[in-house]
Amino acid sequence: MSRRFDAVLWDMDGVLVDSEPMHVEMARTLFARYGVDYTDEENAKHFGRTDAEMIRDMVAKHGLAVPVEELVQQRAELVVKRTWENPNAMDGVPDVLRALHAAGYRFALASSSAMVVIEATLGPLAIRERFDVVVSGLSIGRGKPAPDVFLEAARQLRVPPARCLVVEDSRNGLLAAKAAGMTCVSIPCTATRSENFAEADYRFGSLRELLLLLSRP
């Protein structure tokens, strides 16, 4: 029997690793160095966006006389150090990925994080080898809700967007997936649970529910 999808495109933070609280803490640590508060409201606006986009907004808003590239580097260093100290896998990692990979689905990671942060996350979780393609939104330029990172992942996989299933935890990620012409499963994490996921094709409570969806033709 034919099946609906050939590839699964995974977001990382909040989907594979419970890192959203740590990312907020590291952003606050970074901006505190310059006497700036990073509020919950500001953080909510930036879910799914790249560090460069978030930092560029904060620099403009607060008139910081520090190059965006320097702040991006500082933030990446903070996040990498904390990630290696305490990677916290989401429920279903790595066994759900192992099962879907064994079933023949191709994988791409499509994250807004910097590549150095992605590698520092996938390594400790021991799941790097599962991914045929890894794409950083920071290297693409536009973060979510723009569809660029998902379209690039599909291009590298050589899989049509309509044959891709995206797994996301944020509204911006959901909007990016839909703009790319892909089917989206929204699995909100603690930090994104209050967001609007009305456009999602599926909304699940955990990664384990993917096994039921992807076992069906």
PyMOL commands that place a pseudoatom at each C-alpha (Angstrom):
pseudoatom trace, name=CA, resn=MET, resi=1, chain=A, elem=C, hetatm=0, pos=[0.000, 0.000, 0.000]
pseudoatom trace, name=CA, resn=SER, resi=2, chain=A, elem=C, hetatm=0, pos=[1.291, 3.455, -0.850]
pseudoatom trace, name=CA, resn=ARG, resi=3, chain=A, elem=C, hetatm=0, pos=[1.731, 5.938, 1.942]
pseudoatom trace, name=CA, resn=ARG, resi=4, chain=A, elem=C, hetatm=0, pos=[1.140, 9.654, 2.101]
pseudoatom trace, name=CA, resn=PHE, resi=5, chain=A, elem=C, hetatm=0, pos=[4.599, 10.904, 3.159]
pseudoatom trace, name=CA, resn=ASP, resi=6, chain=A, elem=C, hetatm=0, pos=[8.172, 10.109, 2.170]
pseudoatom trace, name=CA, resn=ALA, resi=7, chain=A, elem=C, hetatm=0, pos=[9.987, 12.366, 4.637]
pseudoatom trace, name=CA, resn=VAL, resi=8, chain=A, elem=C, hetatm=0, pos=[9.636, 13.801, 8.120]
pseudoatom trace, name=CA, resn=LEU, resi=9, chain=A, elem=C, hetatm=0, pos=[11.036, 17.293, 8.721]
pseudoatom trace, name=CA, resn=TRP, resi=10, chain=A, elem=C, hetatm=0, pos=[11.755, 17.897, 12.370]
pseudoatom trace, name=CA, resn=ASP, resi=11, chain=A, elem=C, hetatm=0, pos=[12.044, 21.095, 14.319]
pseudoatom trace, name=CA, resn=MET, resi=12, chain=A, elem=C, hetatm=0, pos=[14.552, 20.689, 17.145]
pseudoatom trace, name=CA, resn=ASP, resi=13, chain=A, elem=C, hetatm=0, pos=[13.970, 22.916, 20.180]
pseudoatom trace, name=CA, resn=GLY, resi=14, chain=A, elem=C, hetatm=0, pos=[10.773, 21.950, 21.951]
pseudoatom trace, name=CA, resn=VAL, resi=15, chain=A, elem=C, hetatm=0, pos=[10.283, 18.921, 19.672]
pseudoatom trace, name=CA, resn=LEU, resi=16, chain=A, elem=C, hetatm=0, pos=[13.357, 16.734, 20.099]
pseudoatom trace, name=CA, resn=VAL, resi=17, chain=A, elem=C, hetatm=0, pos=[14.891, 18.425, 23.115]
pseudoatom trace, name=CA, resn=ASP, resi=18, chain=A, elem=C, hetatm=0, pos=[13.223, 20.279, 25.985]
pseudoatom trace, name=CA, resn=SER, resi=19, chain=A, elem=C, hetatm=0, pos=[15.375, 23.343, 25.509]
pseudoatom trace, name=CA, resn=GLU, resi=20, chain=A, elem=C, hetatm=0, pos=[12.971, 26.287, 25.313]
pseudoatom trace, name=CA, resn=PRO, resi=21, chain=A, elem=C, hetatm=0, pos=[13.368, 27.268, 29.005]
pseudoatom trace, name=CA, resn=MET, resi=22, chain=A, elem=C, hetatm=0, pos=[17.151, 27.094, 28.630]
pseudoatom trace, name=CA, resn=HIS, resi=23, chain=A, elem=C, hetatm=0, pos=[17.058, 29.255, 25.496]
pseudoatom trace, name=CA, resn=VAL, resi=24, chain=A, elem=C, hetatm=0, pos=[15.077, 31.911, 27.348]
pseudoatom trace, name=CA, resn=GLU, resi=25, chain=A, elem=C, hetatm=0, pos=[17.513, 31.793, 30.257]
pseudoatom trace, name=CA, resn=MET, resi=26, chain=A, elem=C, hetatm=0, pos=[20.508, 32.158, 27.929]
pseudoatom trace, name=CA, resn=ALA, resi=27, chain=A, elem=C, hetatm=0, pos=[18.885, 35.079, 26.101]
pseudoatom trace, name=CA, resn=ARG, resi=28, chain=A, elem=C, hetatm=0, pos=[18.296, 36.805, 29.435]
pseudoatom trace, name=CA, resn=THR, resi=29, chain=A, elem=C, hetatm=0, pos=[21.887, 36.117, 30.472]
pseudoatom trace, name=CA, resn=LEU, resi=30, chain=A, elem=C, hetatm=0, pos=[23.145, 37.578, 27.207]
pseudoatom trace, name=CA, resn=PHE, resi=31, chain=A, elem=C, hetatm=0, pos=[21.125, 40.802, 27.312]
pseudoatom trace, name=CA, resn=ALA, resi=32, chain=A, elem=C, hetatm=0, pos=[21.700, 41.283, 31.044]
pseudoatom trace, name=CA, resn=ARG, resi=33, chain=A, elem=C, hetatm=0, pos=[25.362, 41.832, 30.161]
pseudoatom trace, name=CA, resn=TYR, resi=34, chain=A, elem=C, hetatm=0, pos=[24.207, 45.033, 28.454]
pseudoatom trace, name=CA, resn=GLY, resi=35, chain=A, elem=C, hetatm=0, pos=[21.639, 46.104, 31.031]
pseudoatom trace, name=CA, resn=VAL, resi=36, chain=A, elem=C, hetatm=0, pos=[18.611, 44.939, 29.026]
pseudoatom trace, name=CA, resn=ASP, resi=37, chain=A, elem=C, hetatm=0, pos=[15.721, 42.766, 30.234]
pseudoatom trace, name=CA, resn=TYR, resi=38, chain=A, elem=C, hetatm=0, pos=[14.496, 40.034, 27.872]
pseudoatom trace, name=CA, resn=THR, resi=39, chain=A, elem=C, hetatm=0, pos=[10.837, 39.688, 28.742]
pseudoatom trace, name=CA, resn=ASP, resi=40, chain=A, elem=C, hetatm=0, pos=[8.385, 36.813, 28.296]
pseudoatom trace, name=CA, resn=GLU, resi=41, chain=A, elem=C, hetatm=0, pos=[6.458, 38.957, 25.807]
pseudoatom trace, name=CA, resn=GLU, resi=42, chain=A, elem=C, hetatm=0, pos=[9.548, 39.497, 23.675]
pseudoatom trace, name=CA, resn=ASN, resi=43, chain=A, elem=C, hetatm=0, pos=[10.390, 35.812, 23.837]
pseudoatom trace, name=CA, resn=ALA, resi=44, chain=A, elem=C, hetatm=0, pos=[6.898, 34.797, 22.688]
pseudoatom trace, name=CA, resn=LYS, resi=45, chain=A, elem=C, hetatm=0, pos=[7.264, 36.946, 19.574]
pseudoatom trace, name=CA, resn=HIS, resi=46, chain=A, elem=C, hetatm=0, pos=[10.478, 35.228, 18.590]
pseudoatom trace, name=CA, resn=PHE, resi=47, chain=A, elem=C, hetatm=0, pos=[9.545, 31.533, 18.794]
pseudoatom trace, name=CA, resn=GLY, resi=48, chain=A, elem=C, hetatm=0, pos=[10.880, 29.872, 15.662]
pseudoatom trace, name=CA, resn=ARG, resi=49, chain=A, elem=C, hetatm=0, pos=[12.831, 32.886, 14.463]
pseudoatom trace, name=CA, resn=THR, resi=50, chain=A, elem=C, hetatm=0, pos=[16.599, 32.811, 14.066]
pseudoatom trace, name=CA, resn=ASP, resi=51, chain=A, elem=C, hetatm=0, pos=[18.927, 34.208, 16.714]
pseudoatom trace, name=CA, resn=ALA, resi=52, chain=A, elem=C, hetatm=0, pos=[20.051, 36.877, 14.261]
pseudoatom trace, name=CA, resn=GLU, resi=53, chain=A, elem=C, hetatm=0, pos=[16.468, 38.064, 13.700]
pseudoatom trace, name=CA, resn=MET, resi=54, chain=A, elem=C, hetatm=0, pos=[15.701, 38.110, 17.424]
pseudoatom trace, name=CA, resn=ILE, resi=55, chain=A, elem=C, hetatm=0, pos=[18.937, 39.879, 18.311]
pseudoatom trace, name=CA, resn=ARG, resi=56, chain=A, elem=C, hetatm=0, pos=[18.550, 42.398, 15.484]
pseudoatom trace, name=CA, resn=ASP, resi=57, chain=A, elem=C, hetatm=0, pos=[15.133, 43.343, 16.873]
pseudoatom trace, name=CA, resn=MET, resi=58, chain=A, elem=C, hetatm=0, pos=[16.510, 43.704, 20.398]
pseudoatom trace, name=CA, resn=VAL, resi=59, chain=A, elem=C, hetatm=0, pos=[19.481, 45.791, 19.244]
pseudoatom trace, name=CA, resn=ALA, resi=60, chain=A, elem=C, hetatm=0, pos=[17.161, 48.153, 17.383]
pseudoatom trace, name=CA, resn=LYS, resi=61, chain=A, elem=C, hetatm=0, pos=[14.618, 48.363, 20.207]
pseudoatom trace, name=CA, resn=HIS, resi=62, chain=A, elem=C, hetatm=0, pos=[17.164, 49.068, 22.935]
pseudoatom trace, name=CA, resn=GLY, resi=63, chain=A, elem=C, hetatm=0, pos=[19.772, 50.960, 20.916]
pseudoatom trace, name=CA, resn=LEU, resi=64, chain=A, elem=C, hetatm=0, pos=[22.587, 48.563, 21.739]
pseudoatom trace, name=CA, resn=ALA, resi=65, chain=A, elem=C, hetatm=0, pos=[25.973, 49.562, 20.338]
pseudoatom trace, name=CA, resn=VAL, resi=66, chain=A, elem=C, hetatm=0, pos=[27.101, 45.976, 19.782]
pseudoatom trace, name=CA, resn=PRO, resi=67, chain=A, elem=C, hetatm=0, pos=[27.303, 44.237, 16.387]
pseudoatom trace, name=CA, resn=VAL, resi=68, chain=A, elem=C, hetatm=0, pos=[24.536, 41.699, 15.848]
pseudoatom trace, name=CA, resn=GLU, resi=69, chain=A, elem=C, hetatm=0, pos=[27.088, 39.098, 14.715]
pseudoatom trace, name=CA, resn=GLU, resi=70, chain=A, elem=C, hetatm=0, pos=[28.989, 39.436, 18.000]
pseudoatom trace, name=CA, resn=LEU, resi=71, chain=A, elem=C, hetatm=0, pos=[25.820, 38.924, 20.042]
pseudoatom trace, name=CA, resn=VAL, resi=72, chain=A, elem=C, hetatm=0, pos=[24.845, 35.917, 17.917]
pseudoatom trace, name=CA, resn=GLN, resi=73, chain=A, elem=C, hetatm=0, pos=[28.238, 34.385, 18.648]
pseudoatom trace, name=CA, resn=GLN, resi=74, chain=A, elem=C, hetatm=0, pos=[27.966, 35.076, 22.381]
pseudoatom trace, name=CA, resn=ARG, resi=75, chain=A, elem=C, hetatm=0, pos=[24.507, 33.515, 22.537]
pseudoatom trace, name=CA, resn=ALA, resi=76, chain=A, elem=C, hetatm=0, pos=[25.642, 30.428, 20.630]
pseudoatom trace, name=CA, resn=GLU, resi=77, chain=A, elem=C, hetatm=0, pos=[28.525, 29.939, 23.061]
pseudoatom trace, name=CA, resn=LEU, resi=78, chain=A, elem=C, hetatm=0, pos=[26.175, 30.164, 26.048]
pseudoatom trace, name=CA, resn=VAL, resi=79, chain=A, elem=C, hetatm=0, pos=[23.691, 27.713, 24.539]
pseudoatom trace, name=CA, resn=VAL, resi=80, chain=A, elem=C, hetatm=0, pos=[26.317, 25.188, 23.430]
pseudoatom trace, name=CA, resn=LYS, resi=81, chain=A, elem=C, hetatm=0, pos=[27.911, 25.109, 26.877]
pseudoatom trace, name=CA, resn=ARG, resi=82, chain=A, elem=C, hetatm=0, pos=[24.572, 24.560, 28.620]
pseudoatom trace, name=CA, resn=THR, resi=83, chain=A, elem=C, hetatm=0, pos=[23.408, 21.986, 26.061]
pseudoatom trace, name=CA, resn=TRP, resi=84, chain=A, elem=C, hetatm=0, pos=[26.470, 19.808, 26.521]
pseudoatom trace, name=CA, resn=GLU, resi=85, chain=A, elem=C, hetatm=0, pos=[26.036, 20.019, 30.281]
pseudoatom trace, name=CA, resn=ASN, resi=86, chain=A, elem=C, hetatm=0, pos=[22.398, 18.928, 30.312]
pseudoatom trace, name=CA, resn=PRO, resi=87, chain=A, elem=C, hetatm=0, pos=[20.658, 17.778, 27.117]
pseudoatom trace, name=CA, resn=ASN, resi=88, chain=A, elem=C, hetatm=0, pos=[17.051, 16.944, 28.011]
pseudoatom trace, name=CA, resn=ALA, resi=89, chain=A, elem=C, hetatm=0, pos=[15.420, 14.708, 25.395]
pseudoatom trace, name=CA, resn=MET, resi=90, chain=A, elem=C, hetatm=0, pos=[11.674, 14.945, 24.840]
pseudoatom trace, name=CA, resn=ASP, resi=91, chain=A, elem=C, hetatm=0, pos=[9.539, 11.890, 25.487]
pseudoatom trace, name=CA, resn=GLY, resi=92, chain=A, elem=C, hetatm=0, pos=[9.872, 9.559, 22.489]
pseudoatom trace, name=CA, resn=VAL, resi=93, chain=A, elem=C, hetatm=0, pos=[13.486, 10.455, 21.691]
pseudoatom trace, name=CA, resn=PRO, resi=94, chain=A, elem=C, hetatm=0, pos=[15.247, 8.397, 20.409]
pseudoatom trace, name=CA, resn=ASP, resi=95, chain=A, elem=C, hetatm=0, pos=[12.864, 5.426, 20.068]
pseudoatom trace, name=CA, resn=VAL, resi=96, chain=A, elem=C, hetatm=0, pos=[10.221, 7.131, 17.892]
pseudoatom trace, name=CA, resn=LEU, resi=97, chain=A, elem=C, hetatm=0, pos=[12.915, 8.325, 15.494]
pseudoatom trace, name=CA, resn=ARG, resi=98, chain=A, elem=C, hetatm=0, pos=[14.444, 4.851, 15.414]
pseudoatom trace, name=CA, resn=ALA, resi=99, chain=A, elem=C, hetatm=0, pos=[11.099, 3.236, 14.580]
pseudoatom trace, name=CA, resn=LEU, resi=100, chain=A, elem=C, hetatm=0, pos=[10.203, 5.702, 11.811]
pseudoatom trace, name=CA, resn=HIS, resi=101, chain=A, elem=C, hetatm=0, pos=[13.691, 5.525, 10.340]
pseudoatom trace, name=CA, resn=ALA, resi=102, chain=A, elem=C, hetatm=0, pos=[13.442, 1.726, 10.278]
pseudoatom trace, name=CA, resn=ALA, resi=103, chain=A, elem=C, hetatm=0, pos=[10.081, 2.073, 8.502]
pseudoatom trace, name=CA, resn=GLY, resi=104, chain=A, elem=C, hetatm=0, pos=[11.833, 3.857, 5.639]
pseudoatom trace, name=CA, resn=TYR, resi=105, chain=A, elem=C, hetatm=0, pos=[10.998, 7.505, 6.278]
pseudoatom trace, name=CA, resn=ARG, resi=106, chain=A, elem=C, hetatm=0, pos=[13.731, 9.963, 5.390]
pseudoatom trace, name=CA, resn=PHE, resi=107, chain=A, elem=C, hetatm=0, pos=[14.572, 12.652, 7.941]
pseudoatom trace, name=CA, resn=ALA, resi=108, chain=A, elem=C, hetatm=0, pos=[15.631, 16.273, 7.786]
pseudoatom trace, name=CA, resn=LEU, resi=109, chain=A, elem=C, hetatm=0, pos=[16.253, 18.578, 10.706]
pseudoatom trace, name=CA, resn=ALA, resi=110, chain=A, elem=C, hetatm=0, pos=[14.990, 22.098, 9.965]
pseudoatom trace, name=CA, resn=SER, resi=111, chain=A, elem=C, hetatm=0, pos=[15.832, 24.328, 12.919]
pseudoatom trace, name=CA, resn=SER, resi=112, chain=A, elem=C, hetatm=0, pos=[16.180, 28.058, 13.405]
pseudoatom trace, name=CA, resn=SER, resi=113, chain=A, elem=C, hetatm=0, pos=[19.183, 27.487, 15.672]
pseudoatom trace, name=CA, resn=ALA, resi=114, chain=A, elem=C, hetatm=0, pos=[22.786, 28.016, 14.608]
pseudoatom trace, name=CA, resn=MET, resi=115, chain=A, elem=C, hetatm=0, pos=[24.539, 24.954, 13.188]
pseudoatom trace, name=CA, resn=VAL, resi=116, chain=A, elem=C, hetatm=0, pos=[26.941, 24.835, 16.125]
pseudoatom trace, name=CA, resn=VAL, resi=117, chain=A, elem=C, hetatm=0, pos=[23.955, 24.629, 18.493]
pseudoatom trace, name=CA, resn=ILE, resi=118, chain=A, elem=C, hetatm=0, pos=[22.285, 21.945, 16.343]
pseudoatom trace, name=CA, resn=GLU, resi=119, chain=A, elem=C, hetatm=0, pos=[25.379, 19.760, 16.358]
pseudoatom trace, name=CA, resn=ALA, resi=120, chain=A, elem=C, hetatm=0, pos=[25.841, 20.285, 20.105]
pseudoatom trace, name=CA, resn=THR, resi=121, chain=A, elem=C, hetatm=0, pos=[22.267, 19.069, 20.614]
pseudoatom trace, name=CA, resn=LEU, resi=122, chain=A, elem=C, hetatm=0, pos=[22.149, 16.099, 18.255]
pseudoatom trace, name=CA, resn=GLY, resi=123, chain=A, elem=C, hetatm=0, pos=[25.473, 14.739, 19.477]
pseudoatom trace, name=CA, resn=PRO, resi=124, chain=A, elem=C, hetatm=0, pos=[24.579, 14.232, 23.157]
pseudoatom trace, name=CA, resn=LEU, resi=125, chain=A, elem=C, hetatm=0, pos=[21.160, 12.876, 22.162]
pseudoatom trace, name=CA, resn=ALA, resi=126, chain=A, elem=C, hetatm=0, pos=[22.907, 10.315, 19.913]
pseudoatom trace, name=CA, resn=ILE, resi=127, chain=A, elem=C, hetatm=0, pos=[20.512, 10.924, 17.007]
pseudoatom trace, name=CA, resn=ARG, resi=128, chain=A, elem=C, hetatm=0, pos=[22.718, 12.753, 14.472]
pseudoatom trace, name=CA, resn=GLU, resi=129, chain=A, elem=C, hetatm=0, pos=[23.020, 9.697, 12.223]
pseudoatom trace, name=CA, resn=ARG, resi=130, chain=A, elem=C, hetatm=0, pos=[19.240, 9.560, 11.763]
pseudoatom trace, name=CA, resn=PHE, resi=131, chain=A, elem=C, hetatm=0, pos=[19.178, 12.727, 9.657]
pseudoatom trace, name=CA, resn=ASP, resi=132, chain=A, elem=C, hetatm=0, pos=[19.898, 12.696, 5.931]
pseudoatom trace, name=CA, resn=VAL, resi=133, chain=A, elem=C, hetatm=0, pos=[19.821, 16.494, 5.897]
pseudoatom trace, name=CA, resn=VAL, resi=134, chain=A, elem=C, hetatm=0, pos=[20.400, 19.156, 8.561]
pseudoatom trace, name=CA, resn=VAL, resi=135, chain=A, elem=C, hetatm=0, pos=[19.455, 22.760, 7.772]
pseudoatom trace, name=CA, resn=SER, resi=136, chain=A, elem=C, hetatm=0, pos=[19.972, 25.805, 9.986]
pseudoatom trace, name=CA, resn=GLY, resi=137, chain=A, elem=C, hetatm=0, pos=[17.623, 28.724, 9.472]
pseudoatom trace, name=CA, resn=LEU, resi=138, chain=A, elem=C, hetatm=0, pos=[20.501, 30.995, 10.481]
pseudoatom trace, name=CA, resn=SER, resi=139, chain=A, elem=C, hetatm=0, pos=[22.358, 30.003, 7.322]
pseudoatom trace, name=CA, resn=ILE, resi=140, chain=A, elem=C, hetatm=0, pos=[19.242, 30.414, 5.158]
pseudoatom trace, name=CA, resn=GLY, resi=141, chain=A, elem=C, hetatm=0, pos=[18.588, 33.978, 6.304]
pseudoatom trace, name=CA, resn=ARG, resi=142, chain=A, elem=C, hetatm=0, pos=[14.867, 34.093, 7.062]
pseudoatom trace, name=CA, resn=GLY, resi=143, chain=A, elem=C, hetatm=0, pos=[13.553, 32.192, 10.051]
pseudoatom trace, name=CA, resn=LYS, resi=144, chain=A, elem=C, hetatm=0, pos=[10.051, 30.887, 10.664]
pseudoatom trace, name=CA, resn=PRO, resi=145, chain=A, elem=C, hetatm=0, pos=[7.238, 31.819, 9.911]
pseudoatom trace, name=CA, resn=ALA, resi=146, chain=A, elem=C, hetatm=0, pos=[8.974, 32.167, 6.516]
pseudoatom trace, name=CA, resn=PRO, resi=147, chain=A, elem=C, hetatm=0, pos=[8.995, 28.746, 4.804]
pseudoatom trace, name=CA, resn=ASP, resi=148, chain=A, elem=C, hetatm=0, pos=[12.633, 28.933, 3.664]
pseudoatom trace, name=CA, resn=VAL, resi=149, chain=A, elem=C, hetatm=0, pos=[14.189, 26.397, 6.046]
pseudoatom trace, name=CA, resn=PHE, resi=150, chain=A, elem=C, hetatm=0, pos=[11.570, 23.746, 5.241]
pseudoatom trace, name=CA, resn=LEU, resi=151, chain=A, elem=C, hetatm=0, pos=[11.777, 24.332, 1.487]
pseudoatom trace, name=CA, resn=GLU, resi=152, chain=A, elem=C, hetatm=0, pos=[15.561, 24.041, 1.610]
pseudoatom trace, name=CA, resn=ALA, resi=153, chain=A, elem=C, hetatm=0, pos=[15.348, 20.818, 3.616]
pseudoatom trace, name=CA, resn=ALA, resi=154, chain=A, elem=C, hetatm=0, pos=[12.924, 19.327, 1.079]
pseudoatom trace, name=CA, resn=ARG, resi=155, chain=A, elem=C, hetatm=0, pos=[15.133, 20.468, -1.793]
pseudoatom trace, name=CA, resn=GLN, resi=156, chain=A, elem=C, hetatm=0, pos=[18.176, 18.771, -0.281]
pseudoatom trace, name=CA, resn=LEU, resi=157, chain=A, elem=C, hetatm=0, pos=[16.180, 15.602, 0.359]
pseudoatom trace, name=CA, resn=ARG, resi=158, chain=A, elem=C, hetatm=0, pos=[14.786, 15.771, -3.195]
pseudoatom trace, name=CA, resn=VAL, resi=159, chain=A, elem=C, hetatm=0, pos=[11.310, 15.166, -1.822]
pseudoatom trace, name=CA, resn=PRO, resi=160, chain=A, elem=C, hetatm=0, pos=[8.346, 17.293, -3.014]
pseudoatom trace, name=CA, resn=PRO, resi=161, chain=A, elem=C, hetatm=0, pos=[6.875, 19.529, -0.267]
pseudoatom trace, name=CA, resn=ALA, resi=162, chain=A, elem=C, hetatm=0, pos=[3.527, 17.746, -0.532]
pseudoatom trace, name=CA, resn=ARG, resi=163, chain=A, elem=C, hetatm=0, pos=[5.263, 14.495, 0.473]
pseudoatom trace, name=CA, resn=CYS, resi=164, chain=A, elem=C, hetatm=0, pos=[6.807, 16.031, 3.604]
pseudoatom trace, name=CA, resn=LEU, resi=165, chain=A, elem=C, hetatm=0, pos=[5.388, 15.911, 7.126]
pseudoatom trace, name=CA, resn=VAL, resi=166, chain=A, elem=C, hetatm=0, pos=[6.635, 18.658, 9.455]
pseudoatom trace, name=CA, resn=VAL, resi=167, chain=A, elem=C, hetatm=0, pos=[6.784, 18.205, 13.238]
pseudoatom trace, name=CA, resn=GLU, resi=168, chain=A, elem=C, hetatm=0, pos=[6.640, 21.543, 15.073]
pseudoatom trace, name=CA, resn=ASP, resi=169, chain=A, elem=C, hetatm=0, pos=[5.968, 22.939, 18.531]
pseudoatom trace, name=CA, resn=SER, resi=170, chain=A, elem=C, hetatm=0, pos=[5.318, 26.640, 17.777]
pseudoatom trace, name=CA, resn=ARG, resi=171, chain=A, elem=C, hetatm=0, pos=[2.814, 28.692, 15.811]
pseudoatom trace, name=CA, resn=ASN, resi=172, chain=A, elem=C, hetatm=0, pos=[5.585, 30.315, 13.774]
pseudoatom trace, name=CA, resn=GLY, resi=173, chain=A, elem=C, hetatm=0, pos=[6.830, 26.844, 12.850]
pseudoatom trace, name=CA, resn=LEU, resi=174, chain=A, elem=C, hetatm=0, pos=[3.315, 25.762, 11.904]
pseudoatom trace, name=CA, resn=LEU, resi=175, chain=A, elem=C, hetatm=0, pos=[2.846, 28.820, 9.676]
pseudoatom trace, name=CA, resn=ALA, resi=176, chain=A, elem=C, hetatm=0, pos=[6.214, 28.151, 8.022]
pseudoatom trace, name=CA, resn=ALA, resi=177, chain=A, elem=C, hetatm=0, pos=[5.241, 24.556, 7.268]
pseudoatom trace, name=CA, resn=LYS, resi=178, chain=A, elem=C, hetatm=0, pos=[1.891, 25.553, 5.767]
pseudoatom trace, name=CA, resn=ALA, resi=179, chain=A, elem=C, hetatm=0, pos=[3.532, 28.312, 3.704]
pseudoatom trace, name=CA, resn=ALA, resi=180, chain=A, elem=C, hetatm=0, pos=[5.900, 25.636, 2.347]
pseudoatom trace, name=CA, resn=GLY, resi=181, chain=A, elem=C, hetatm=0, pos=[2.914, 23.556, 1.206]
pseudoatom trace, name=CA, resn=MET, resi=182, chain=A, elem=C, hetatm=0, pos=[3.564, 20.810, 3.742]
pseudoatom trace, name=CA, resn=THR, resi=183, chain=A, elem=C, hetatm=0, pos=[1.427, 18.872, 6.194]
pseudoatom trace, name=CA, resn=CYS, resi=184, chain=A, elem=C, hetatm=0, pos=[2.121, 19.839, 9.804]
pseudoatom trace, name=CA, resn=VAL, resi=185, chain=A, elem=C, hetatm=0, pos=[1.822, 18.020, 13.098]
pseudoatom trace, name=CA, resn=SER, resi=186, chain=A, elem=C, hetatm=0, pos=[1.846, 20.460, 16.007]
pseudoatom trace, name=CA, resn=ILE, resi=187, chain=A, elem=C, hetatm=0, pos=[3.074, 19.070, 19.321]
pseudoatom trace, name=CA, resn=PRO, resi=188, chain=A, elem=C, hetatm=0, pos=[3.152, 22.068, 21.682]
pseudoatom trace, name=CA, resn=CYS, resi=189, chain=A, elem=C, hetatm=0, pos=[5.749, 22.086, 24.426]
pseudoatom trace, name=CA, resn=THR, resi=190, chain=A, elem=C, hetatm=0, pos=[5.235, 23.704, 27.815]
pseudoatom trace, name=CA, resn=ALA, resi=191, chain=A, elem=C, hetatm=0, pos=[6.408, 27.080, 26.534]
pseudoatom trace, name=CA, resn=THR, resi=192, chain=A, elem=C, hetatm=0, pos=[4.108, 27.119, 23.480]
pseudoatom trace, name=CA, resn=ARG, resi=193, chain=A, elem=C, hetatm=0, pos=[0.992, 25.403, 24.811]
pseudoatom trace, name=CA, resn=SER, resi=194, chain=A, elem=C, hetatm=0, pos=[-1.043, 28.626, 24.849]
pseudoatom trace, name=CA, resn=GLU, resi=195, chain=A, elem=C, hetatm=0, pos=[-0.355, 29.459, 21.191]
pseudoatom trace, name=CA, resn=ASN, resi=196, chain=A, elem=C, hetatm=0, pos=[-2.933, 29.177, 18.418]
pseudoatom trace, name=CA, resn=PHE, resi=197, chain=A, elem=C, hetatm=0, pos=[-2.543, 25.998, 16.347]
pseudoatom trace, name=CA, resn=ALA, resi=198, chain=A, elem=C, hetatm=0, pos=[-5.802, 26.268, 14.425]
pseudoatom trace, name=CA, resn=GLU, resi=199, chain=A, elem=C, hetatm=0, pos=[-4.128, 25.676, 11.045]
pseudoatom trace, name=CA, resn=ALA, resi=200, chain=A, elem=C, hetatm=0, pos=[-2.416, 22.444, 12.104]
pseudoatom trace, name=CA, resn=ASP, resi=201, chain=A, elem=C, hetatm=0, pos=[-3.330, 19.309, 10.197]
pseudoatom trace, name=CA, resn=TYR, resi=202, chain=A, elem=C, hetatm=0, pos=[-2.834, 17.313, 13.398]
pseudoatom trace, name=CA, resn=ARG, resi=203, chain=A, elem=C, hetatm=0, pos=[-2.266, 18.296, 17.009]
pseudoatom trace, name=CA, resn=PHE, resi=204, chain=A, elem=C, hetatm=0, pos=[-0.713, 15.668, 19.243]
pseudoatom trace, name=CA, resn=GLY, resi=205, chain=A, elem=C, hetatm=0, pos=[0.286, 15.492, 22.882]
pseudoatom trace, name=CA, resn=SER, resi=206, chain=A, elem=C, hetatm=0, pos=[3.565, 13.639, 22.323]
pseudoatom trace, name=CA, resn=LEU, resi=207, chain=A, elem=C, hetatm=0, pos=[5.919, 12.344, 19.660]
pseudoatom trace, name=CA, resn=ARG, resi=208, chain=A, elem=C, hetatm=0, pos=[4.680, 8.813, 20.261]
pseudoatom trace, name=CA, resn=GLU, resi=209, chain=A, elem=C, hetatm=0, pos=[1.412, 9.598, 18.487]
pseudoatom trace, name=CA, resn=LEU, resi=210, chain=A, elem=C, hetatm=0, pos=[3.403, 9.967, 15.264]
pseudoatom trace, name=CA, resn=LEU, resi=211, chain=A, elem=C, hetatm=0, pos=[3.796, 6.201, 15.187]
pseudoatom trace, name=CA, resn=LEU, resi=212, chain=A, elem=C, hetatm=0, pos=[0.052, 5.781, 14.818]
pseudoatom trace, name=CA, resn=LEU, resi=213, chain=A, elem=C, hetatm=0, pos=[-0.245, 8.443, 12.123]
pseudoatom trace, name=CA, resn=LEU, resi=214, chain=A, elem=C, hetatm=0, pos=[2.683, 7.218, 10.034]
pseudoatom trace, name=CA, resn=SER, resi=215, chain=A, elem=C, hetatm=0, pos=[1.710, 3.564, 10.260]
pseudoatom trace, name=CA, resn=ARG, resi=216, chain=A, elem=C, hetatm=0, pos=[-1.394, 4.391, 8.203]
pseudoatom trace, name=CA, resn=PRO, resi=217, chain=A, elem=C, hetatm=0, pos=[-1.310, 4.633, 4.373]
for i in range(1, 217): cmd.bond("trace and resi %d" % i, "trace and resi %d" % (i + 1))
show_as sticks, trace
zoom trace
